[in-house]
Amino acid sequence: MVRPAMLAPFYSACPVCKETGSRPVVAFRELSYGRCTGCGLIYKREQQPGLGDGYEEKYFKHNRAKYLSRWDHRVRKCLRQVLVCLEYAPHAKDLLDVGCSAGYVLEAARRAGLKATGLDYSQFSVNLCRERGYTAEYGSLTQMPFPDASFDIITLKHTLEHVDQPMDGLREIQRVLRPGGVAFVIVPDAAYYKIIVMPRKGRSFRPDRRGWQHHVYFYEHNLADACARAGMHPVKAGKDILRRRLAKGVRAPYEYVRFAFLWAWVQVCRLTHMRREIQVIAQKPKTDAQLTAQKAEAA
């Protein structure tokens, strides 16, 4: 007979809006998730202590995401995202990538002419980035080792869902951003069809897959709301944020065809819930008065 796992409370209330009410989403022997009755956030209610392998060498070398492969493809994708950020912060000179993994965003930022710094909670990741010639620091999203107003752009790609206190992490981003700087946040989409129709069979909640790693699942609206609660102004949100300025000259036909294809794909994904992630660009107000007004509006 298999004994039930000893579960400990993980969140006693929604980590974003603090609502204590929740509805069950899915439960396993090792963990369970609920949906906030206030903002709709899906969050972990219970978990077996010590569950998971951590985020060191084994995680990066044997994860299904294959973090150490497809370098050129990943860098090109990151470069497009960095260029999107530059449209909202054209003055930017430096970038911080939180959860820097193998350094794709750092390489993309370097190609875009930015001074790039990485931050990761994994010592393996930090060492790997340093070996590849990038600046990387060891540290947590919720306690970043940087002074106030240190960066113009902060990227946070598939990192926020791994953090025990996501709002503390977003407030740290707001602190470290310079006025007028932007944060580019990507997280898994709670509206992804596998989360909706097959929560027990998909990888999102299973304790042997992403369940031990992911503590929260956002929808587009409550991710934007969380950024606003942290003192930043969401300026763009969606399944994929596309560039507003396209290339001119000989590359123009290619750019316009590609834009049309991606725009159509995003609309299909929104209707069918096929794409697994959502994105938000949030800007830090340029003045203290704007910041105070933003916090009052989010309260």
LUMTI-76363 format. One record per residue: residue number from 1; x negated, y, z of N, C-alpha, C, CB in turn. Coordinates in steps of 0.05 Angstrom, whole numbers, plus 5000, padded with zeros to 4 digits. Atoms other than C-alpha are relative to their C-alpha. Glycine has a CB too. Example, Ala and Ser with C-alpha at 12.3 -4.5 7.8 and 13.67 -1.06 7.14 Angstrom:
% residues 2
PT     i   n_px   n_py   n_pz   ca_px   ca_py   ca_pz   c_px   c_py   c_pz   cb_px   cb_py   cb_pz
PT     1   4982   4976   5000    4754    4910    5156   4982   5024   5000    5020    5001    5025
PT     2   5016   4976   4999    4727    4979    5143   5015   5022   5014    4991    5009    4971
END
This chain:
% residues 299
PT     i   n_px   n_py   n_pz   ca_px   ca_py   ca_pz   c_px   c_py   c_pz   cb_px   cb_py   cb_pz
PT     1   4983   4976   5000    5000    5000    5000   4982   5025   5000    5019    5000    5024
PT     2   5016   4976   5002    4972    5068    4980   5012   5021   5020    5001    5011    4971
PT     3   4992   4980   4980    4975    5118    5037   5002   5027   4987    4981    5000    5024
PT     4   4998   4973   5011    4999    5188    5020   4977   5017   5009    5027    5013    5009
PT     5   5023   4982   4994    4944    5240    5018   5008   5020   5021    4990    5014    4975
PT     6   4995   4980   4980    4938    5288    5076   4998   5028   4987    4980    4998    5024
PT     7   5000   4974   5014    4958    5356    5047   4999   5023   5020    5025    5002    4983
PT     8   5002   4976   4984    4941    5424    5075   5013   5023   4985    4971    5007    5008
PT     9   4988   4977   5014    4979    5488    5060   4979   5016   4984    5014    5019    5020
PT    10   5018   4984   5016    4946    5528    5004   5008   5029   5000    4998    4989    4971
PT    11   4988   4973   4998    4990    5590    4995   5026   4997   5015    5004    5013    4972
PT    12   4975   5000   4985    5045    5603    5046   5019   5020   4988    4995    5006    5029
PT    13   4983   4980   5014    5071    5660    5002   4987   5006   4974    5003    5026    5017
PT    14   5011   4993   5026    5062    5685    4932   4976   5018   5003    5022    5014    4982
PT    15   5024   4983   4997    4991    5713    4926   5001   5026   4985    4976    4984    4990
PT    16   4997   4975   5015    5015    5769    4880   5020   5019   5014    5008    4995    4971
PT    17   4979   4982   4989    5081    5797    4908   5006   4994   5029    5025    4997    4983
PT    18   4996   5007   4971    5079    5763    4978   5027   4989   5006    4994    5025    5016
PT    19   4974   5012   4995    5149    5734    4970   4995   4972   5011    5017    4999    4973
PT    20   5004   5027   4987    5155    5672    5015   5017   4978   4987    5007    5002    5029
PT    21   4983   5020   5013    5210    5638    4975   4988   4989   4975    5027    5012    4995
PT    22   5010   5013   5025    5192    5588    4921   5017   4976   4994    4970    4992    5002
PT    23   4986   5024   5009    5223    5532    4880   4980   4979   4991    5020    5007    4977
PT    24   5019   5020   5008    5188    5466    4868   4996   4999   4970    5008    4972    5010
PT    25   5006   5003   5028    5153    5458    4801   4991   4971   4994    4978    5020    4991
PT    26   5010   5027   5003    5114    5392    4807   4985   4992   5025    4982    4998    4975
PT    27   5014   5010   4976    5085    5349    4863   4986   4974   4994    5020    4997    5024
PT    28   5016   5025   5001    5031    5296    4865   4992   4993   5028    4975    5003    4981
PT    29   5009   5008   4973    5001    5258    4923   4980   5020   5011    4987    4972    4999
PT    30   5023   4984   4991    4942    5306    4924   5007   5030   5001    4977    4996    4982
PT    31   4994   4971   5000    4976    5374    4912   5028   5005   4990    4980    5015    4982
PT    32   4973   4993   5010    5041    5410    4895   5000   5030   4992    5022    4995    5022
PT    33   4997   4973   5009    5061    5474    4859   5029   5009   5003    4991    5002    4970
PT    34   4974   4988   4999    5120    5521    4867   5001   5025   4983    5008    5007    5028
PT    35   4996   4976   5015    5149    5580    4829   5012   5022   5018    5019    4995    4976
PT    36   4991   4978   4983    5157    5647    4865   5027   5009   4992    4980    5023    4999
PT    37   4973   4991   5006    5229    5668    4871   5001   5030   4996    5019    4992    5022
PT    38   5002   4972   5004    5206    5740    4868   4990   5007   4972    4983    5013    5020
PT    39   5012   4992   5026    5158    5751    4809   4998   4977   4980    4973    5011    5005
PT    40   5001   5022   5018    5160    5681    4779   4973   4986   4997    5008    5009    4974
PT    41   5027   5012   5001    5086    5665    4789   5002   4970   5009    4981    5015    5018
PT    42   5003   5028   4991    5071    5590    4793   4975   4998   5016    4999    4980    4975
PT    43   5024   5001   4983    5024    5577    4851   4999   4974   5016    4999    5025    5019
PT    44   5004   5025   4986    4995    5520    4890   5009   5003   5029    4969    4992    5000
PT    45   4990   4999   4972    5032    5506    4955   4985   4983   5019    5030    4992    5000
PT    46   5014   5019   4983    4993    5447    4982   4977   4987   4984    5019    4979    5013
PT    47   5021   5015   5014    4928    5411    4966   4985   4983   5021    4981    5019    4986
PT    48   5017   5017   4984    4887    5354    4994   4973   5014   5004    4997    4972    4987
PT    49   5026   4987   4995    4825    5384    5028   4977   4985   4985    4994    5001    5030
PT    50   5024   5012   5013    4760    5373    4989   5005   4989   4972    4990    4978    5017
PT    51   4994   5010   5027    4795    5357    4923   4983   5014   4979    5030    5003    4994
PT    52   5015   4988   5022    4752    5367    4861   4970   4996   5003    5006    5029    4998
PT    53   5029   5005   5001    4680    5363    4840   4983   5025   5001    4993    4985    4975
PT    54   5016   4976   4999    4660    5436    4841   4992   5009   4971    4976    4997    5017
PT    55   5006   4987   5025    4631    5480    4786   4971   5000   4993    5012    5028    5000
PT    56   5028   5001   5006    4560    5458    4778   4995   4984   4974    4984    4988    5023
PT    57   5009   5012   5025    4523    5418    4724   5020   4980   4988    4973    4986    5004
PT    58   4981   5020   5010    4573    5360    4719   5024   5014   4988    5009    4982    5023
PT    59   4976   4986   5010    4631    5409    4708   4995   5010   4972    5008    5023    5018
PT    60   5006   4988   5026    4597    5443    4649   4992   4979   4979    4978    5020    5003
PT    61   5010   5020   5019    4567    5381    4617   5021   4980   4992    4976    4986    5010
PT    62   4981   5021   5005    4627    5334    4621   5029   5009   4999    4997    4979    5021
PT    63   4973   4990   5001    4688    5379    4620   5010   4997   4971    5001    5030    5009
PT    64   4987   5003   5027    4737    5368    4562   4998   5026   4984    5029    4993    5003
PT    65   5002   4975   5015    4729    5442    4544   4973   5002   4985    5003    5023    5019
PT    66   5026   5000   5013    4657    5427    4522   4987   5027   5000    5003    4990    4971
PT    67   5011   4973   4997    4628    5491    4550   4973   5004   4987    4998    5006    5029
PT    68   5028   4998   5010    4558    5476    4523   4998   4995   4971    4982    4982    5015
PT    69   5001   5005   5028    4578    5465    4451   5015   5022   4985    5013    4973    4993
PT    70   4986   4981   5018    4606    5505    4391   4992   5029   5006    5031    4997    5003
PT    71   5011   4974   4993    4561    5564    4408   5008   5022   4981    4970    4998    5003
PT    72   4995   4979   5020    4569    5603    4343   5029   5007   4999    4991    4991    4972
PT    73   4971   4994   5000    4645    5596    4342   5008   5016   5024    5015    4973    4998
PT    74   4992   4986   4975    4652    5618    4414   4989   5028   5000    4989    4984    5024
PT    75   5011   4973   5000    4606    5678    4405   5015   5017   4980    4970    4999    4992
PT    76   4984   4984   5019    4644    5701    4343   5027   5008   5011    5004    4985    4974
PT    77   4974   4994   4988    4710    5696    4380   4996   5021   5022    5012    4974    5012
PT    78   5005   4981   4978    4681    5734    4440   4993   5027   4988    4977    4990    5018
PT    79   5007   4974   5012    4653    5788    4394   5025   5014   4991    4981    4996    4976
PT    80   4974   4988   5007    4723    5800    4366   5013   5012   5024    5018    4980    4986
PT    81   4987   4990   4976    4748    5808    4437   4985   5024   5012    5001    4978    5021
PT    82   5016   4977   4990    4691    5855    4457   5007   5025   4982    4970    4994    4999
PT    83   4993   4978   5017    4707    5898    4396   5028   5011   5005    4998    4991    4970
PT    84   4973   4991   4991    4780    5901    4418   4997   5018   5025    5019    4976    5006
PT    85   5005   4983   4976    4756    5927    4486   4989   5027   4993    4982    4985    5020
PT    86   5013   4975   5008    4714    5980    4452   5020   5019   4987    4977    4994    4981
PT    87   4980   4982   5011    4776    6006    4417   5014   5016   5022    5021    4984    4984
PT    88   4987   4987   4978    4805    6023    4485   4980   5014   5018    5016    4979    5017
PT    89   5021   4986   4985    4739    6045    4515   4976   5005   4982    4991    4983    5025
PT    90   5021   4995   5020    4698    6073    4457   4974   5012   5012    5010    5018    4979
PT    91   5023   4989   4987    4651    6107    4506   4982   4979   5014    5008    5021    5020
PT    92   5013   5021   4983    4629    6041    4537   4971   4995   4991    5015    4974    4998
PT    93   5028   5006   5005    4555    6027    4544   4992   4973   5013    4983    5022    5011
PT    94   5008   5025   4987    4555    5965    4589   5025   4983   5006    4984    5006    5026
PT    95   4979   5020   4996    4596    5903    4603   4992   4980   5021    5007    4986    4973
PT    96   5004   5022   4981    4604    5853    4659   5019   4978   4993    5006    5010    5030
PT    97   4983   5024   5005    4629    5783    4644   5000   4984   5026    4989    4984    4976
PT    98   4996   5016   4975    4657    5749    4707   5007   4972   4992    5021    5014    5018
PT    99   4996   5027   5008    4653    5674    4701   4985   4996   4973    5030    4992    4997
PT   100   5015   4998   5025    4597    5679    4649   4994   4974   4987    4975    5015    5005
PT   101   5003   5026   5013    4592    5604    4636   4973   4997   4987    5023    4995    4980
PT   102   5025   5004   5015    4540    5591    4582   4990   5025   4986    5004    4978    4980
PT   103   5010   4975   5010    4534    5664    4561   5011   5009   4974    4971    4998    4997
PT   104   4989   4992   5026    4579    5671    4500   5007   5029   4999    5025    4983    4993
PT   105   4993   4972   5000    4607    5738    4520   4976   5018   5002    5019    5006    5024
PT   106   5024   4984   4997    4538    5763    4540   4986   5003   4973    4981    4987    5020
PT   107   5012   4998   5027    4512    5747    4470   5017   5018   4982    4997    4972    4988
PT   108   4982   4983   5016    4573    5779    4438   4997   5030   5007    5029    4991    5004
PT   109   5004   4973   4991    4564    5842    4480   4974   5011   4990    5002    5002    5030
PT   110   5026   4992   5011    4491    5845    4460   5002   5007   4971    4979    4978    5005
PT   111   4997   4995   5028    4510    5841    4387   5016   5025   4994    5013    4976    4986
PT   112   4984   4975   5003    4560    5898    4397   4985   5024   5010    5026    4997    5016
PT   113   5016   4977   4991    4504    5942    4425   5004   5008   5029    5006    5023    4983
PT   114   4995   4994   4972    4525    5938    4498   4979   4986   5018    5028    4990    5008
PT   115   5017   5013   4979    4482    5924    4560   5018   4981   5015    4988    5022    5019
PT   116   4983   5021   4989    4510    5858    4586   4989   4988   5025    5005    4978    4979
PT   117   5007   5013   4974    4510    5828    4656   5021   4978   5005    4999    5020    5024
PT   118   4982   5022   4993    4540    5761    4676   5002   4996   5030    4991    4975    4986
PT   119   4996   5007   4972    4568    5739    4743   5014   4973   5001    5017    5022    5015
PT   120   4987   5026   4998    4585    5668    4763   4996   4988   5028    4990    4981    4978
PT   121   5001   5014   4974    4599    5627    4825   4984   4974   4998    5028    4994    5011
PT   122   5015   5024   5004    4562    5569    4794   4970   5007   4996    5010    4985    4975
PT   123   5029   4995   5003    4486    5569    4804   4990   4988   4974    4985    4989    5024
PT   124   5008   5012   5026    4480    5523    4744   5005   5019   4977    5015    4973    4995
PT   125   4994   4980   5021    4514    5575    4700   4981   5023   5001    5029    5009    5003
PT   126   5018   4977   4997    4472    5632    4727   4972   4993   4989    4998    5009    5029
PT   127   5026   5008   5009    4408    5593    4715   4999   4996   4970    4991    4974    5014
PT   128   4999   5005   5029    4429    5573    4645   4999   5026   4985    5026    4984    4993
PT   129   5000   4974   5013    4444    5645    4626   4973   5014   5002    5022    5018    5012
PT   130   5026   4988   4996    4378    5669    4654   4979   4986   4982    4991    4998    5029
PT   131   5018   5014   5017    4341    5614    4616   5004   5009   4971    5005    4970    5002
PT   132   4995   4991   5027    4374    5640    4552   4994   5029   4996    5029    4994    4993
PT   133   5009   4972   5003    4349    5710    4565   5020   5021   5008    4992    5005    4973
PT   134   4980   4981   4992    4411    5743    4595   4997   5007   5029    5028    4988    4994
PT   135   4999   4991   4972    4420    5782    4659   5024   4987   5013    5001    5031    5002
PT   136   4978   5014   4987    4463    5741    4706   4995   5000   5030    5004    4971    4990
PT   137   5001   5000   4971    4478    5745    4780   5019   4979   5012    5007    5028    5011
PT   138   4983   5020   4986    4506    5694    4829   5018   5016   5018    4982    4980    5017
PT   139   4981   4986   4982    4569    5717    4864   5029   4993   4994    4996    5030    4998
PT   140   4971   5006   5003    4644    5713    4872   5015   5024   4989    5011    4992    5028
PT   141   4983   4979   5010    4698    5752    4837   5011   5017   5022    5023    4989    4984
PT   142   4987   4986   4978    4728    5772    4904   4980   5016   5017    5014    4981    5018
PT   143   5021   4985   4987    4660    5798    4930   4977   5004   4981    4991    4986    5027
PT   144   5020   4996   5020    4620    5824    4872   4976   5016   5010    5012    5013    4975
PT   145   5024   4986   4989    4548    5846    4887   4992   5024   4983    4976    4980    5000
PT   146   5005   4976   5016    4554    5912    4849   5013   5024   5014    5011    4997    4972
PT   147   4988   4975   4988    4566    5984    4872   5026   5007   4986    4980    5023    4998
PT   148   4976   4989   5013    4631    6021    4857   4993   5012   4973    5013    5021    5018
PT   149   5002   4987   5026    4640    6044    4785   4974   4994   4986    5002    5030    5003
PT   150   5025   5009   5012    4584    6003    4755   5002   4993   4970    4990    4976    5015
PT   151   4997   5010   5027    4613    5980    4688   5023   5014   4985    5003    4970    5000
PT   152   4979   4989   5017    4654    6007    4630   5020   4979   4990    4987    5014    4976
PT   153   4983   5022   5009    4682    5939    4608   4995   4976   5018    4995    4993    4970
PT   154   5003   5025   4985    4695    5877    4650   5018   4980   4987    5008    5004    5031
PT   155   4985   5022   5012    4716    5812    4618   5003   4978   5020    4986    4989    4974
PT   156   4993   5021   4980    4750    5758    4658   5016   4979   4985    5016    5012    5024
PT   157   4988   5020   5017    4764    5698    4614   5003   4973   5014    4984    4997    4974
PT   158   4995   5025   4987    4797    5638    4646   4984   4997   5026    4994    4976    4981
PT   159   5014   5000   4974    4769    5656    4714   5020   5006   5023    4978    5021    5000
PT   160   4982   4991   4979    4826    5689    4753   5016   4977   5012    5018    5021    4990
PT   161   4984   5022   4990    4866    5624    4759   4984   4981   5019    5011    4984    4977
PT   162   5017   5017   4983    4806    5591    4795   4995   5012   5027    4974    4995    4986
PT   163   5007   4985   4976    4803    5643    4850   5022   4997   5022    4996    5030    4994
PT   164   4981   5003   4978    4835    5632    4918   5018   5024   5005    4986    4993    5026
PT   165   4985   4975   4996    4857    5705    4924   4998   5017   4975    4988    5015    5025
PT   166   5001   4986   5025    4871    5731    4854   5003   5030   5002    5020    4989    4981
PT   167   4997   4971   4997    4894    5800    4877   4975   5013   5011    5024    5006    5018
PT   168   5026   4990   4991    4829    5810    4915   4981   5002   4977    4988    4983    5023
PT   169   5018   4999   5023    4793    5793    4851   5006   5023   4982    5002    4974    4985
PT   170   4992   4978   5017    4833    5843    4810   4993   5027   5013    5030    4999    4994
PT   171   5008   4975   4986    4820    5897    4863   4970   5004   4998    5009    5000    5029
PT   172   5029   4998   5003    4746    5882    4859   4993   5010   4972    4986    4973    5005
PT   173   5004   4990   5028    4749    5892    4783   5005   5030   4999    5018    4984    4980
PT   174   4993   4972   5000    4784    5958    4794   4978   5017   5014    5027    5005    5014
PT   175   5021   4985   4985    4730    5979    4844   4974   5003   4983    4993    4985    5026
PT   176   5026   5000   5014    4671    5960    4799   5002   5014   4973    4991    4971    4996
PT   177   4996   4985   5025    4701    5992    4736   4996   5030   5004    5028    4995    4989
PT   178   5001   4970   5001    4684    6064    4719   5027   5011   4992    4977    5009    4981
PT   179   4975   4987   5009    4743    6112    4710   5000   5000   4969    5002    5029    5011
PT   180   4997   5002   5028    4769    6102    4640   4991   4974   4988    4985    5022    4987
PT   181   5009   5026   5010    4738    6033    4635   5023   4980   4998    4979    4989    5019
PT   182   4978   5020   5005    4778    5971    4615   4992   4972   5010    5008    4999    4971
PT   183   5003   5029   4993    4787    5900    4641   5014   4984   4979    5010    4995    5028
PT   184   4988   5018   5020    4801    5845    4591   5004   4973   5014    4982    4997    4974
PT   185   4994   5023   4983    4836    5788    4628   5014   4979   4983    5017    5007    5024
PT   186   4987   5022   5014    4853    5720    4597   5005   4978   5021    4982    4989    4977
PT   187   4992   5022   4982    4890    5665    4636   5017   4980   4985    5015    5011    5025
PT   188   4981   5019   5012    4930    5602    4620   5028   5012   5002    4999    4973    5014
PT   189   4973   4990   5001    5002    5617    4601   5019   4981   5014    5009    5005    4970
PT   190   4980   5016   4986    5055    5592    4649   5023   4992   4982    5011    5014    5024
PT   191   4978   5007   5019    5103    5591    4589   4991   4980   4979    5010    5026    4987
PT   192   5010   5020   5019    5060    5540    4551   5019   4976   5001    4971    4991    5007
PT   193   4978   5020   5002    5107    5485    4527   4994   4975   5017    5004    4991    4971
PT   194   5005   5024   4984    5071    5428    4564   5005   5005   5029    4970    4991    4996
PT   195   4993   4993   4972    5079    5465    4630   5030   4998   5004    4990    5028    5007
PT   196   4971   5000   4998    5153    5471    4615   5012   4972   4998    5012    5018    4978
PT   197   4986   5026   5006    5171    5402    4587   4986   4976   5011    5003    4997    4970
PT   198   5013   5024   4990    5118    5355    4614   4979   5008   5022    4986    4985    4977
PT   199   5019   4991   4979    5088    5384    4679   4983   4977   5012    5015    5014    5021
PT   200   5015   5022   4987    5067    5315    4705   4980   4987   4981    5020    4979    5010
PT   201   5018   5014   5019    5035    5289    4641   4979   5019   4988    5017    4989    4978
PT   202   5020   4982   5010    4999    5352    4617   4977   5004   5019    5013    5027    4994
PT   203   5024   4997   4983    4931    5372    4643   5001   5023   5020    4976    5004    4982
PT   204   5000   4975   4985    4953    5437    4675   5002   4995   5030    5024    5017    4992
PT   205   4995   5004   4972    4975    5408    4742   4987   4975   5011    5029    4999    5006
PT   206   5010   5025   4990    4945    5339    4746   4975   5003   5018    4993    4981    4976
PT   207   5023   4996   4981    4897    5334    4806   4973   4991   4989    5006    4986    5025
PT   208   5025   5010   5011    4845    5296    4765   4991   5017   4976    5002    4971    4992
PT   209   5007   4983   5023    4845    5350    4710   4998   5029   5010    5021    4997    4977
PT   210   5002   4972   4992    4861    5424    4720   5013   5006   5026    5012    5017    4978
PT   211   4985   4995   4976    4903    5416    4782   4982   5009   5023    5015    4976    5008
PT   212   5018   4992   4978    4844    5420    4830   4987   5027   4995    4979    4978    5005
PT   213   5014   4976   5007    4815    5479    4792   5018   5025   5000    4988    4997    4972
PT   214   4982   4977   5004    4876    5524    4777   5019   5003   5023    5015    4996    4974
PT   215   4983   4995   4977    4912    5555    4835   5025   5016   4993    4984    5015    5021
PT   216   4977   4984   5008    4959    5602    4798   5004   4998   4970    4997    5029    5008
PT   217   4994   4999   5029    4994    5605    4730   5018   5025   4996    5014    4974    4990
PT   218   4986   4975   5005    5016    5674    4705   5017   4998   4974    4980    5023    4997
PT   219   4986   4993   5024    5068    5695    4655   4989   5028   4991    5031    5001    5004
PT   220   5010   4975   5010    5053    5755    4611   5009   5024   5017    5010    5005    4971
PT   221   4990   4977   4985    5097    5802    4652   4987   5002   5028    5030    4999    5002
PT   222   5011   4997   4973    5070    5784    4721   4970   5002   5000    5008    4976    5017
PT   223   5029   4994   5001    4997    5785    4698   4996   5030   4997    4987    4985    4976
PT   224   5001   4971   5003    5008    5857    4675   5007   5014   5026    5019    5009    4977
PT   225   4991   4989   4974    5044    5871    4741   4978   4998   5021    5025    4986    5010
PT   226   5022   5004   4981    4986    5842    4781   4977   5020   4995    4989    4972    4998
PT   227   5020   4980   5007    4937    5888    4744   5009   5028   5010    4994    5001    4970
PT   228   4989   4975   4991    4982    5947    4760   4999   5002   5031    5029    5004    4990
PT   229   5001   5000   4970    4986    5928    4834   4971   5004   5010    5011    4973    5011
PT   230   5028   4997   4992    4910    5927    4835   4989   5028   4993    4983    4979    4986
PT   231   5008   4973   5005    4908    6000    4811   4990   5005   4971    4979    5008    5018
PT   232   5008   4997   5028    4897    5990    4736   5026   5003   4983    4982    4977    4990
PT   233   4977   4996   5017    4943    6010    4679   4999   4980   4977    5001    5029    4990
PT   234   5000   5018   5023    4961    5953    4631   5007   5015   4974    5021    4977    5005
PT   235   4996   4986   5025    4954    5982    4561   5008   4982   4977    4976    5016    4993
PT   236   4993   5019   5021    4964    5918    4521   5001   4973   5012    4979    5001    4977
PT   237   4997   5027   4990    4989    5848    4535   5012   4983   4978    5017    4999    5026
PT   238   4989   5018   5020    5005    5788    4492   4987   4974   4999    4999    5014    4973
PT   239   5012   5026   5004    4989    5719    4468   4972   5002   4988    5017    4983    4981
PT   240   5026   4995   5010    4930    5748    4430   4999   5030   4993    4993    4983    4974
PT   241   5002   4971   5005    4907    5821    4427   4982   5004   4976    4989    5016    5025
PT   242   5014   4997   5025    4886    5838    4356   4989   5029   4998    5018    4994    4977
PT   243   5013   4974   5004    4841    5895    4334   5019   5019   4985    4974    4997    4984
PT   244   4983   4980   5014    4876    5959    4312   4986   5012   4976    5008    5022    5019
PT   245   5015   4989   5022    4820    5983    4267   4986   4978   4984    4979    5021    5010
PT   246   5011   5021   5017    4802    5938    4209   4977   5011   4983    5022    4988    4982
PT   247   5024   4993   5016    4739    5938    4166   5009   5014   4974    4983    4976    4994
PT   248   4995   4987   5026    4736    5981    4104   4979   4990   4979    4998    5031    5003
PT   249   5019   5008   5020    4700    5971    4038   5005   4971   4990    4972    5002    5010
PT   250   4998   5027   5012    4686    5901    4010   5013   4980   5019    4973    4990    4991
PT   251   4988   5019   4980    4709    5867    4075   5029   5005   5005    4985    5001    5026
PT   252   4972   4992   4994    4777    5902    4076   5020   4979   4992    5006    5026    4986
PT   253   4980   5020   5007    4816    5849    4037   4999   4976   5019    4995    4989    4971
PT   254   5002   5023   4981    4789    5793    4082   5012   5008   5027    4970    4992    5003
PT   255   4990   4992   4973    4805    5833    4145   5030   5002   5000    4988    5028    5007
PT   256   4971   4996   5000    4876    5849    4124   5014   4973   4998    5008    5018    4977
PT   257   4988   5026   5002    4891    5777    4103   4997   4985   5027    4986    4983    4978
PT   258   5004   5013   4974    4861    5751    4168   5019   5011   5021    4971    5003    5009
PT   259   4983   4987   4981    4900    5802    4209   5029   4990   4996    4999    5031    4998
PT   260   4973   5009   5005    4965    5782    4175   5005   4971   5009    5007    5002    4970
PT   261   4998   5028   4991    4952    5708    4188   5002   4999   5030    4976    4984    4989
PT   262   5001   5001   4971    4935    5720    4261   5026   5011   5012    4976    5014    5011
PT   263   4975   4988   4990    4995    5765    4272   5023   4981   4997    5007    5027    4984
PT   264   4979   5019   5004    5041    5713    4242   4997   4976   5020    5001    4989    4971
PT   265   5006   5023   4982    5008    5658    4284   5009   5007   5029    4971    4992    4999
PT   266   4993   4991   4973    5018    5699    4348   5031   5000   5003    4989    5028    5006
PT   267   4971   4999   4998    5092    5708    4333   5012   4971   5001    5012    5014    4976
PT   268   4992   5028   4999    5100    5633    4320   4995   4989   5028    4986    4983    4979
PT   269   5007   5010   4973    5065    5618    4386   5018   5011   5021    4971    5007    5006
PT   270   4982   4988   4980    5110    5666    4423   5027   4986   5000    5003    5030    4995
PT   271   4974   5013   5003    5172    5631    4396   4999   4971   5009    5009    5002    4972
PT   272   5002   5029   4995    5147    5559    4404   4985   4993   5025    4987    4987    4976
PT   273   5015   5004   4975    5105    5568    4467   4976   4980   4995    5018    4988    5022
PT   274   5022   5018   5007    5047    5533    4432   4973   5008   5010    4999    4997    4970
PT   275   5026   4991   4992    4988    5576    4451   4997   5000   5030    4994    5029    4989
PT   276   5004   5005   4971    4958    5561    4519   4993   5024   5017    4980    4979    5003
PT   277   5011   4978   4984    4934    5630    4540   5015   5026   4995    4971    5004    4996
PT   278   4990   4972   5003    4956    5702    4551   4978   5019   5006    5025    5005    5018
PT   279   5021   4980   4997    4915    5765    4550   5011   5027   5008    4984    5003    4974
PT   280   4992   4973   4992    4919    5833    4582   4975   5018   5000    5013    5001    5029
PT   281   5020   4979   4997    4877    5896    4574   5011   5021   5018    4992    5012    4972
PT   282   4991   4980   4980    4882    5942    4634   4978   5020   5004    5007    4986    5028
PT   283   5019   4978   4998    4849    6009    4643   5001   5013   5027    5006    5021    4978
PT   284   5001   4986   4975    4825    6043    4705   5005   5030   4995    4972    4996    5014
PT   285   4994   4971   5004    4855    6114    4712   4974   5017   5001    5020    5009    5020
PT   286   5024   4983   5001    4805    6170    4697   4998   5019   5024    5001    5016    4975
PT   287   5000   4981   4978    4825    6213    4757   5012   4987   5025    5015    5026    4993
PT   288   4989   5011   4975    4842    6200    4831   5030   5004   5000    4987    5015    5024
PT   289   4971   4995   5000    4911    6231    4819   5014   4979   4984    5006    5028    4989
PT   290   4988   5021   5016    4925    6181    4764   5000   4973   5015    4985    4997    4973
PT   291   5002   5025   4985    4901    6124    4808   5021   4999   5022    4972    4997    5012
PT   292   4980   4999   4979    4946    6146    4866   5028   4995   4989    4999    5027    5015
PT   293   4973   5003   5012    5006    6151    4820   5004   4972   4990    5003    5020    4977
PT   294   4998   5027   5010    4991    6083    4789   5005   4980   5023    4974    4992    4986
PT   295   4995   5018   4977    4987    6049    4858   5028   5004   5011    4979    5006    5022
PT   296   4973   4995   4990    5052    6083    4880   5021   4988   4982    5005    5031    5002
PT   297   4981   5012   5019    5087    6059    4817   5001   4970   5003    4992    5008    4971
PT   298   5001   5029   4998    5063    5988    4828   5010   4990   5027    4972    4991    4996
PT   299   4992   5008   4973    5082    5987    4902   5030   4992   5001    4994    5022    5020
END
